[in-house]
């Protein structure tokens, strides 16, 4: 195996949105640095079962619904 081909893994602190800190190995940053997450498994709808609301920016959702109204969207 070639030398110096693998990244340096080290321990970092990951701060979840609720304030809890988890230690994990990563290639991000330096040893002991803290990464603050904006979205994590405790808040994201994909893991919590929540529902997202559609934001109608510039009428895109309205245009889509008008174009495909016969399909039941």
N, C-alpha and C positions, 0 to 999 in steps of 0.2 A: 504494500500500500504506500502511496506517495505521502511524503511528509508535508505538513502545512496546507493540506487541501480541505480540511474540515474546519468549520468556524469554531471560535472559542465559546464554549458554553459556560455560564456562570450563574450564580444565584442573584435574582432581582426581587424586589417587592412590588407586587401588583395591588393597587388600591382600587377596590370595587366601588360602585356608585353609592353603596350604603355606608362606606367608610371602613369596612373590614379590609385587612391587608393579608395577602396570601403570598408566600414565598414560592417561587418556581424557577426552574432553569430556563435560560433563554440566551439568544445571541444578541438581543437588543441591549444597547447601552453598556454600562460598565458594572462590575461587581457592586452590589448593594444599592444601585440606583432604584428610584421608585417610578413606576409607570401608572398614571391615573387613567382609568377607563371611563369613557362617556357612556358606553353601552356594554352590559355584561349579562351573563345568564340569569341574574336575579331580576333584571328589568326588561329584557328584550321579549317582545311578544312571541317570538318563535319558541322560546323555552317556557314562558309563563302561560301560554294559551290565550293571551289577550288579542284584541283586534286593533288594527290600525285604521285610522280615518284617512280618507283621500282628501288631499288638499287640491282644490281646483285653482291652480296657478295659470293665469292667462286663458282660462276657459277650455283647457285641454280635455278635462274630464267631460265637460258638457259637449264638446265637439265629438268626442268618441261615442258618448251615449246617443247623440243625435244621428251619427253615421250608422250605428249598428243597433238602432232601437228595435228592429224587427227580430233580432236574435235573442232578446230577453236580457240584455245587459242593463 
